[in-house]
Amino acid sequence: MPTGAQVFNLPHKAQPPGKVDAAREESAMRIAVHDFGGYAFAFQLSRELADRGHDVVHLYPPELPGPNRLSKRAENGSFTIHPIALPHTFRKYSPARRFLAHREYAAGLSAAIHSARCDVVLSANTPIDIQYRLMNQCLRSSIPLVHWIQDIYCLAVQAVLENRLGPLGRILAGPFGALERRVAEGSAGVVCITEAFQSYLAEHSIHPQRLWVIENWAPLNEVAPLPKVNVWSQHAGLSRKVVFLYSGTMGMKHNPELIYELARSFDKHSDVVCGVVSEGLGRAFLERKPKAAALRLFDFQPYSSLPEVLATADVLVAVIEPEASRFSVPSKVFTYMAAGRPVLLASPAENLAARIVRRADAGIVADPGDVSAFIHAAHQLLEDGELRRRMSANARRYAEAHFKIGPIADAFEKAIFEVTGESTVRNVAVLASASSEI
Protein backbone atom coordinates (compact mmCIF):
# COMPACT_ATOMS: atom_id res chain seq x y z
CA MET A 1 0.00 0.00 0.00
CA PRO A 2 1.39 3.46 -0.83
CA THR A 3 2.40 5.58 2.11
CA GLY A 4 -0.19 8.32 2.68
CA ALA A 5 1.55 11.70 2.84
CA GLN A 6 0.17 14.60 4.84
CA VAL A 7 -0.17 17.10 2.01
CA PHE A 8 -2.53 19.52 3.75
CA ASN A 9 -1.36 23.15 3.90
CA LEU A 10 1.67 22.81 1.66
CA PRO A 11 3.73 25.98 1.15
CA HIS A 12 3.76 27.68 -2.24
CA LYS A 13 6.94 27.56 -4.28
CA ALA A 14 8.27 31.02 -5.02
CA GLN A 15 8.30 31.46 -8.82
CA PRO A 16 7.99 34.52 -11.07
CA PRO A 17 4.28 35.25 -11.79
CA GLY A 18 4.68 35.00 -15.56
CA LYS A 19 6.29 31.60 -15.31
CA VAL A 20 3.58 30.31 -12.98
CA ASP A 21 0.78 31.58 -15.26
CA ALA A 22 2.36 29.98 -18.32
CA ALA A 23 2.81 26.68 -16.51
CA ARG A 24 -0.82 26.68 -15.34
CA GLU A 25 -2.12 27.48 -18.80
CA GLU A 26 -0.12 24.61 -20.26
CA SER A 27 -1.34 22.14 -17.61
CA ALA A 28 -4.97 23.35 -17.45
CA MET A 29 -7.55 20.61 -17.75
CA ARG A 30 -11.28 20.00 -17.53
CA ILE A 31 -12.19 18.87 -14.01
CA ALA A 32 -15.52 17.60 -12.71
CA VAL A 33 -16.02 18.03 -8.96
CA HIS A 34 -18.98 16.11 -7.57
CA ASP A 35 -20.17 16.73 -4.00
CA PHE A 36 -23.30 14.86 -2.93
CA GLY A 37 -23.50 16.94 0.26
CA GLY A 38 -23.39 20.41 -1.33
CA TYR A 39 -20.76 21.59 1.15
CA ALA A 40 -19.19 25.03 1.08
CA PHE A 41 -15.59 23.84 1.23
CA ALA A 42 -15.95 21.62 -1.86
CA PHE A 43 -17.56 24.49 -3.74
CA GLN A 44 -14.67 26.76 -2.71
CA LEU A 45 -12.19 24.21 -4.04
CA SER A 46 -13.98 24.14 -7.40
CA ARG A 47 -13.87 27.94 -7.63
CA GLU A 48 -10.17 28.00 -6.73
CA LEU A 49 -9.33 25.39 -9.36
CA ALA A 50 -11.25 27.43 -11.94
CA ASP A 51 -9.40 30.58 -10.87
CA ARG A 52 -6.17 28.71 -11.59
CA GLY A 53 -7.15 28.29 -15.21
CA HIS A 54 -8.84 24.88 -15.14
CA ASP A 55 -12.24 24.37 -16.76
CA VAL A 56 -14.33 23.17 -13.79
CA VAL A 57 -17.88 21.82 -13.62
CA HIS A 58 -19.33 21.43 -10.11
CA LEU A 59 -22.06 18.79 -9.72
CA TYR A 60 -24.36 18.32 -6.72
CA PRO A 61 -28.00 17.49 -5.81
CA PRO A 62 -29.79 20.78 -5.03
CA GLU A 63 -32.70 19.05 -3.26
CA LEU A 64 -30.71 18.01 -0.19
CA PRO A 65 -30.63 20.44 2.78
CA GLY A 66 -26.84 20.70 2.70
CA PRO A 67 -24.93 23.56 4.33
CA ASN A 68 -24.44 25.39 1.02
CA ARG A 69 -26.96 26.36 -1.61
CA LEU A 70 -25.04 27.16 -4.74
CA SER A 71 -25.86 30.10 -6.98
CA LYS A 72 -25.72 30.20 -10.77
CA ARG A 73 -24.43 33.76 -10.36
CA ALA A 74 -21.10 32.24 -9.31
CA GLU A 75 -20.55 30.85 -12.80
CA ASN A 76 -18.09 32.30 -15.30
CA GLY A 77 -16.38 31.14 -18.46
CA SER A 78 -14.24 28.48 -16.78
CA PHE A 79 -16.62 27.52 -13.97
CA THR A 80 -20.09 26.02 -14.32
CA ILE A 81 -22.56 24.52 -11.86
CA HIS A 82 -24.48 21.43 -12.92
CA PRO A 83 -27.27 20.34 -10.53
CA ILE A 84 -28.09 16.62 -10.66
CA ALA A 85 -31.75 16.03 -9.82
CA LEU A 86 -32.41 13.70 -6.91
CA PRO A 87 -35.51 11.52 -7.55
CA HIS A 88 -38.64 12.39 -5.62
CA THR A 89 -38.56 8.85 -4.19
CA PHE A 90 -35.48 9.74 -2.10
CA ARG A 91 -36.09 9.24 1.62
CA LYS A 92 -32.94 9.68 3.69
CA TYR A 93 -34.02 7.38 6.50
CA SER A 94 -35.79 4.73 4.42
CA PRO A 95 -33.11 2.25 3.22
CA ALA A 96 -35.19 0.68 0.44
CA ARG A 97 -36.45 3.96 -1.07
CA ARG A 98 -33.07 5.60 -0.66
CA PHE A 99 -31.35 2.72 -2.48
CA LEU A 100 -33.73 2.98 -5.44
CA ALA A 101 -33.29 6.76 -5.59
CA HIS A 102 -29.51 6.30 -5.54
CA ARG A 103 -29.75 4.19 -8.71
CA GLU A 104 -31.61 6.95 -10.54
CA TYR A 105 -29.28 9.64 -9.26
CA ALA A 106 -26.20 7.61 -10.29
CA ALA A 107 -27.60 7.29 -13.81
CA GLY A 108 -28.04 11.06 -14.05
CA LEU A 109 -24.58 11.68 -12.63
CA SER A 110 -22.95 9.19 -15.02
CA ALA A 111 -24.69 10.81 -18.00
CA ALA A 112 -23.49 14.25 -16.88
CA ILE A 113 -19.91 13.01 -16.50
CA HIS A 114 -20.03 11.34 -19.92
CA SER A 115 -21.29 14.51 -21.62
CA ALA A 116 -18.85 16.77 -19.74
CA ARG A 117 -15.87 15.17 -21.51
CA CYS A 118 -13.66 15.94 -18.53
CA ASP A 119 -10.06 14.89 -17.95
CA VAL A 120 -10.57 13.86 -14.32
CA VAL A 121 -13.40 13.48 -11.77
CA LEU A 122 -13.12 14.30 -8.06
CA SER A 123 -16.10 12.94 -6.11
CA ALA A 124 -16.85 13.49 -2.40
CA ASN A 125 -19.56 12.92 0.21
CA THR A 126 -21.07 10.30 -2.07
CA PRO A 127 -22.90 7.12 -0.96
CA ILE A 128 -20.72 4.19 -1.92
CA ASP A 129 -23.29 2.59 -4.25
CA ILE A 130 -23.45 5.83 -6.27
CA GLN A 131 -19.66 6.15 -6.20
CA TYR A 132 -19.35 2.57 -7.48
CA ARG A 133 -21.50 3.31 -10.52
CA LEU A 134 -19.62 6.55 -11.09
CA MET A 135 -16.36 4.60 -11.00
CA ASN A 136 -17.67 2.19 -13.64
CA GLN A 137 -18.67 5.11 -15.88
CA CYS A 138 -15.22 6.66 -15.46
CA LEU A 139 -13.54 3.36 -16.33
CA ARG A 140 -15.68 2.96 -19.46
CA SER A 141 -14.81 6.52 -20.49
CA SER A 142 -11.11 6.23 -19.54
CA ILE A 143 -11.47 9.13 -17.07
CA PRO A 144 -9.44 8.96 -13.83
CA LEU A 145 -11.61 9.11 -10.70
CA VAL A 146 -10.29 10.53 -7.44
CA HIS A 147 -12.35 9.01 -4.61
CA TRP A 148 -12.52 11.69 -1.87
CA ILE A 149 -13.44 9.78 1.30
CA GLN A 150 -15.40 11.93 3.75
CA ASP A 151 -16.89 8.97 5.64
CA ILE A 152 -16.25 5.22 5.69
CA TYR A 153 -19.68 4.60 4.21
CA CYS A 154 -19.88 0.85 4.82
CA LEU A 155 -19.33 1.39 8.56
CA ALA A 156 -22.07 4.01 8.61
CA VAL A 157 -24.48 1.62 6.91
CA GLN A 158 -23.49 -1.18 9.27
CA ALA A 159 -24.10 1.01 12.33
CA VAL A 160 -27.58 1.97 11.09
CA LEU A 161 -28.58 -1.58 10.17
CA GLU A 162 -27.24 -3.10 13.40
CA ASN A 163 -29.13 -0.50 15.38
CA ARG A 164 -32.35 -1.50 13.62
CA LEU A 165 -31.86 -5.23 13.02
CA GLY A 166 -29.21 -6.41 15.46
CA PRO A 167 -26.71 -9.04 14.23
CA LEU A 168 -28.63 -9.41 10.96
CA GLY A 169 -27.67 -5.82 10.17
CA ARG A 170 -23.97 -6.70 10.05
CA ILE A 171 -24.69 -9.40 7.48
CA LEU A 172 -26.83 -7.10 5.33
CA ALA A 173 -24.09 -4.45 5.43
CA GLY A 174 -21.55 -6.87 3.97
CA PRO A 175 -22.07 -5.90 0.30
CA PHE A 176 -21.37 -2.26 1.14
CA GLY A 177 -17.97 -3.29 2.50
CA ALA A 178 -17.26 -5.05 -0.79
CA LEU A 179 -18.20 -1.89 -2.69
CA GLU A 180 -15.92 0.17 -0.43
CA ARG A 181 -13.02 -2.06 -1.42
CA ARG A 182 -13.92 -2.02 -5.13
CA VAL A 183 -14.11 1.78 -5.26
CA ALA A 184 -10.96 2.39 -3.20
CA GLU A 185 -8.92 0.02 -5.34
CA GLY A 186 -10.58 0.77 -8.68
CA SER A 187 -10.26 4.56 -8.51
CA ALA A 188 -7.18 6.26 -9.90
CA GLY A 189 -6.52 7.79 -6.50
CA VAL A 190 -7.98 8.19 -3.01
CA VAL A 191 -8.07 11.29 -0.81
CA CYS A 192 -8.74 10.64 2.90
CA ILE A 193 -9.68 13.48 5.27
CA THR A 194 -7.93 11.85 8.24
CA GLU A 195 -5.09 9.41 8.77
CA ALA A 196 -7.59 7.21 10.62
CA PHE A 197 -9.29 6.43 7.30
CA GLN A 198 -5.93 5.57 5.77
CA SER A 199 -5.31 3.22 8.69
CA TYR A 200 -8.75 1.62 8.20
CA LEU A 201 -7.94 0.86 4.56
CA ALA A 202 -4.60 -0.68 5.54
CA GLU A 203 -6.13 -2.76 8.35
CA HIS A 204 -8.63 -4.23 5.87
CA SER A 205 -5.97 -4.90 3.22
CA ILE A 206 -7.44 -2.30 0.88
CA HIS A 207 -4.70 -0.99 -1.39
CA PRO A 208 -5.48 2.16 -3.40
CA GLN A 209 -3.28 2.91 -6.38
CA ARG A 210 -2.42 6.31 -4.91
CA LEU A 211 -3.43 7.82 -1.60
CA TRP A 212 -3.25 11.27 -0.04
CA VAL A 213 -4.43 12.64 3.32
CA ILE A 214 -5.93 16.14 3.01
CA GLU A 215 -7.87 17.35 6.02
CA ASN A 216 -11.14 19.26 5.63
CA TRP A 217 -11.41 22.98 6.18
CA ALA A 218 -13.92 25.87 6.17
CA PRO A 219 -13.91 28.83 3.74
CA LEU A 220 -12.27 31.72 5.59
CA ASN A 221 -13.73 34.30 3.22
CA GLU A 222 -17.30 33.11 3.88
CA VAL A 223 -17.22 32.38 7.61
CA ALA A 224 -15.47 34.97 9.75
CA PRO A 225 -15.90 36.31 13.30
CA LEU A 226 -18.69 38.88 13.52
CA PRO A 227 -20.21 40.84 16.42
CA LYS A 228 -22.67 38.95 18.59
CA VAL A 229 -25.19 41.76 18.17
CA ASN A 230 -26.21 41.42 14.52
CA VAL A 231 -29.35 41.27 12.40
CA TRP A 232 -29.94 37.55 12.95
CA SER A 233 -29.30 37.55 16.72
CA GLN A 234 -31.59 40.54 17.18
CA HIS A 235 -34.33 39.00 15.03
CA ALA A 236 -34.06 35.75 17.02
CA GLY A 237 -34.10 37.59 20.35
CA LEU A 238 -30.68 36.22 21.32
CA SER A 239 -28.44 39.29 21.25
CA ARG A 240 -28.65 39.75 25.04
CA LYS A 241 -28.50 36.07 25.96
CA VAL A 242 -25.57 33.74 26.61
CA VAL A 243 -26.03 31.29 23.74
CA PHE A 244 -24.86 27.70 23.37
CA LEU A 245 -25.63 26.91 19.73
CA TYR A 246 -25.74 23.71 17.69
CA SER A 247 -25.95 24.36 13.94
CA GLY A 248 -26.20 21.76 11.18
CA THR A 249 -27.54 18.30 10.49
CA MET A 250 -28.52 16.16 13.47
CA GLY A 251 -29.00 12.61 12.27
CA MET A 252 -28.05 9.11 13.36
CA LYS A 253 -24.42 10.07 14.01
CA HIS A 254 -25.48 12.59 16.64
CA ASN A 255 -27.14 12.13 20.01
CA PRO A 256 -29.81 14.82 20.51
CA GLU A 257 -30.28 13.63 24.10
CA LEU A 258 -26.99 15.36 24.96
CA ILE A 259 -28.34 18.64 23.60
CA TYR A 260 -31.57 18.21 25.54
CA GLU A 261 -29.71 17.52 28.80
CA LEU A 262 -27.52 20.54 28.12
CA ALA A 263 -30.62 22.73 27.75
CA ARG A 264 -32.14 21.30 30.94
CA SER A 265 -28.96 22.11 32.86
CA PHE A 266 -29.64 25.80 32.20
CA ASP A 267 -33.15 25.75 33.74
CA LYS A 268 -32.07 28.06 36.54
CA HIS A 269 -30.21 30.43 34.22
CA SER A 270 -32.80 32.72 32.64
CA ASP A 271 -30.08 34.52 30.67
CA VAL A 272 -28.85 31.35 28.92
CA VAL A 273 -30.26 29.81 25.73
CA CYS A 274 -29.42 26.46 24.17
CA GLY A 275 -30.21 27.00 20.48
CA VAL A 276 -30.49 24.35 17.77
CA VAL A 277 -30.49 25.27 14.08
CA SER A 278 -31.41 21.99 12.41
CA GLU A 279 -34.09 19.83 10.81
CA GLY A 280 -34.69 16.10 10.52
CA LEU A 281 -34.48 13.25 13.05
CA GLY A 282 -32.63 15.07 15.83
CA ARG A 283 -34.85 18.13 15.59
CA ALA A 284 -37.97 15.92 15.71
CA PHE A 285 -36.60 14.15 18.80
CA LEU A 286 -36.14 17.47 20.61
CA GLU A 287 -39.64 18.59 19.65
CA ARG A 288 -41.10 15.47 21.28
CA LYS A 289 -39.30 15.95 24.57
CA PRO A 290 -40.90 17.76 27.54
CA LYS A 291 -40.35 21.49 27.40
CA ALA A 292 -36.95 22.77 28.52
CA ALA A 293 -36.94 26.49 29.33
CA ALA A 294 -33.56 27.18 27.71
CA LEU A 295 -34.15 25.20 24.50
CA ARG A 296 -34.85 27.18 21.32
CA LEU A 297 -35.31 25.44 17.96
CA PHE A 298 -34.75 27.08 14.58
CA ASP A 299 -35.10 25.81 11.01
CA PHE A 300 -32.11 25.72 8.68
CA GLN A 301 -31.11 29.25 7.74
CA PRO A 302 -29.89 30.54 4.34
CA TYR A 303 -26.18 29.98 3.88
CA SER A 304 -25.69 33.74 3.53
CA SER A 305 -26.88 34.09 7.14
CA LEU A 306 -24.49 31.47 8.53
CA PRO A 307 -21.78 33.91 9.74
CA GLU A 308 -24.37 35.89 11.73
CA VAL A 309 -25.96 32.70 13.09
CA LEU A 310 -22.61 31.42 14.35
CA ALA A 311 -21.62 34.85 15.68
CA THR A 312 -24.77 34.81 17.83
CA ALA A 313 -23.23 31.98 19.85
CA ASP A 314 -21.00 32.39 22.86
CA VAL A 315 -20.19 28.68 22.56
CA LEU A 316 -20.72 26.43 19.54
CA VAL A 317 -21.73 22.83 20.22
CA ALA A 318 -21.04 19.63 18.28
CA VAL A 319 -21.63 15.97 19.10
CA ILE A 320 -20.74 12.66 17.50
CA GLU A 321 -21.53 9.18 18.74
CA PRO A 322 -18.63 6.84 19.63
CA GLU A 323 -19.56 4.34 16.91
CA ALA A 324 -19.91 7.10 14.32
CA SER A 325 -16.53 8.53 15.28
CA ARG A 326 -14.93 5.47 13.66
CA PHE A 327 -16.15 6.46 10.21
CA SER A 328 -16.80 10.21 10.35
CA VAL A 329 -15.24 13.55 11.31
CA PRO A 330 -17.70 16.30 12.36
CA SER A 331 -16.56 18.92 9.86
CA LYS A 332 -18.94 21.51 11.34
CA VAL A 333 -16.22 21.93 13.98
CA PHE A 334 -13.95 23.51 11.35
CA THR A 335 -16.70 25.97 10.42
CA TYR A 336 -17.12 26.77 14.11
CA MET A 337 -13.40 27.49 14.40
CA ALA A 338 -13.48 29.77 11.37
CA ALA A 339 -16.30 31.69 13.07
CA GLY A 340 -13.99 32.36 16.00
CA ARG A 341 -16.05 30.83 18.78
CA PRO A 342 -15.07 28.25 21.44
CA VAL A 343 -16.19 24.69 20.71
CA LEU A 344 -17.97 22.37 23.12
CA LEU A 345 -17.49 18.96 21.53
CA ALA A 346 -18.81 15.58 22.66
CA SER A 347 -16.52 13.15 20.85
CA PRO A 348 -14.12 10.29 21.46
CA ALA A 349 -10.65 11.71 22.08
CA GLU A 350 -9.10 9.97 19.06
CA ASN A 351 -11.41 11.61 16.49
CA LEU A 352 -9.56 14.13 14.31
CA ALA A 353 -11.89 16.99 15.26
CA ALA A 354 -11.33 16.32 18.96
CA ARG A 355 -7.57 16.21 18.51
CA ILE A 356 -7.58 19.51 16.62
CA VAL A 357 -9.78 21.29 19.18
CA ARG A 358 -7.50 20.16 21.98
CA ARG A 359 -4.28 20.90 20.10
CA ALA A 360 -5.46 24.39 19.22
CA ASP A 361 -6.88 25.01 22.73
CA ALA A 362 -10.05 26.08 20.90
CA GLY A 363 -12.62 24.45 23.17
CA ILE A 364 -13.38 21.59 25.52
CA VAL A 365 -13.83 17.96 24.47
CA ALA A 366 -15.92 15.55 26.56
CA ASP A 367 -16.60 11.86 26.15
CA PRO A 368 -20.05 11.49 24.48
CA GLY A 369 -20.90 8.68 26.89
CA ASP A 370 -20.34 10.89 29.94
CA VAL A 371 -23.27 13.30 30.16
CA SER A 372 -22.11 14.81 33.45
CA ALA A 373 -18.66 15.61 32.00
CA PHE A 374 -20.30 17.25 28.98
CA ILE A 375 -22.55 19.38 31.22
CA HIS A 376 -19.64 20.25 33.50
CA ALA A 377 -17.59 21.46 30.51
CA ALA A 378 -20.52 23.60 29.35
CA HIS A 379 -20.86 25.28 32.74
CA GLN A 380 -17.11 25.80 32.91
CA LEU A 381 -17.39 27.78 29.67
CA LEU A 382 -20.51 29.56 30.88
CA GLU A 383 -18.84 30.80 34.06
CA ASP A 384 -15.46 31.78 32.62
CA GLY A 385 -15.69 34.60 30.10
CA GLU A 386 -11.91 34.93 29.85
CA LEU A 387 -11.66 31.23 28.94
CA ARG A 388 -14.22 31.75 26.18
CA ARG A 389 -12.34 34.77 24.82
CA ARG A 390 -9.02 32.91 24.78
CA MET A 391 -10.49 29.87 23.05
CA SER A 392 -12.34 32.07 20.53
CA ALA A 393 -9.06 33.70 19.51
CA ASN A 394 -7.30 30.35 19.36
CA ALA A 395 -10.02 28.86 17.17
CA ARG A 396 -9.79 31.61 14.55
CA ARG A 397 -5.99 31.62 14.75
CA TYR A 398 -5.93 27.91 13.93
CA ALA A 399 -8.37 28.41 11.05
CA GLU A 400 -6.31 31.22 9.55
CA ALA A 401 -3.17 29.11 9.75
CA HIS A 402 -4.63 25.92 8.28
CA PHE A 403 -7.65 26.77 6.12
CA LYS A 404 -5.99 28.87 3.40
CA ILE A 405 -7.39 27.68 0.10
CA GLY A 406 -4.14 28.20 -1.84
CA PRO A 407 -2.09 25.44 -0.16
CA ILE A 408 -5.16 23.18 0.02
CA ALA A 409 -5.76 23.54 -3.73
CA ASP A 410 -2.04 22.86 -4.28
CA ALA A 411 -2.50 19.50 -2.59
CA PHE A 412 -5.54 18.61 -4.72
CA GLU A 413 -3.79 19.76 -7.89
CA LYS A 414 -0.87 17.51 -7.01
CA ALA A 415 -3.23 14.56 -6.70
CA ILE A 416 -5.04 15.46 -9.94
CA PHE A 417 -1.83 15.85 -11.91
CA GLU A 418 -0.53 12.52 -10.64
CA VAL A 419 -3.62 10.53 -11.64
CA THR A 420 -3.96 12.19 -15.05
CA GLY A 421 -0.30 11.53 -15.78
CA GLU A 422 -1.26 7.86 -16.03
CA SER A 423 -4.86 8.04 -17.16
CA THR A 424 -5.24 4.46 -18.35
CA VAL A 425 -6.19 3.60 -14.74
CA ARG A 426 -5.57 -0.13 -15.30
CA ASN A 427 -8.69 -0.07 -17.48
CA VAL A 428 -8.88 -3.68 -18.60
CA ALA A 429 -8.12 -5.39 -15.28
CA VAL A 430 -10.25 -3.17 -13.08
CA LEU A 431 -13.22 -2.90 -15.45
CA ALA A 432 -13.32 -6.67 -15.72
CA SER A 433 -13.76 -6.98 -11.93
CA ALA A 434 -16.24 -4.10 -11.62
CA SER A 435 -18.42 -4.59 -14.67
CA SER A 436 -21.39 -6.19 -12.90
CA GLU A 437 -23.66 -3.39 -11.62
CA ILE A 438 -25.41 -3.92 -8.28
HUPE-V213211 format. One record per helix or strand of 3 or more residues. SS is the DSSP state (alpha for helix, beta for strand). FROM is the first residue (numbers start at 1). TO is the last residue. If there is no record, write none. Layout:
ss=SS from=FROM to=TO
ss=SS from=FROM to=TO
This chain:
ss=alpha from=17 to=27
ss=beta from=30 to=35
ss=alpha from=40 to=51
ss=beta from=55 to=60
ss=alpha from=72 to=74
ss=beta from=79 to=83
ss=alpha from=95 to=116
ss=beta from=120 to=124
ss=alpha from=128 to=140
ss=beta from=144 to=149
ss=alpha from=153 to=165
ss=alpha from=167 to=172
ss=alpha from=174 to=186
ss=beta from=189 to=192
ss=alpha from=195 to=203
ss=beta from=211 to=213
ss=alpha from=231 to=235
ss=beta from=242 to=247
ss=alpha from=256 to=264
ss=beta from=272 to=277
ss=alpha from=281 to=288
ss=beta from=295 to=298
ss=alpha from=303 to=311
ss=beta from=315 to=319
ss=alpha from=322 to=325
ss=alpha from=332 to=338
ss=beta from=342 to=346
ss=alpha from=352 to=360
ss=beta from=363 to=366
ss=alpha from=371 to=383
ss=alpha from=385 to=402
ss=alpha from=405 to=420
ss=alpha from=427 to=434
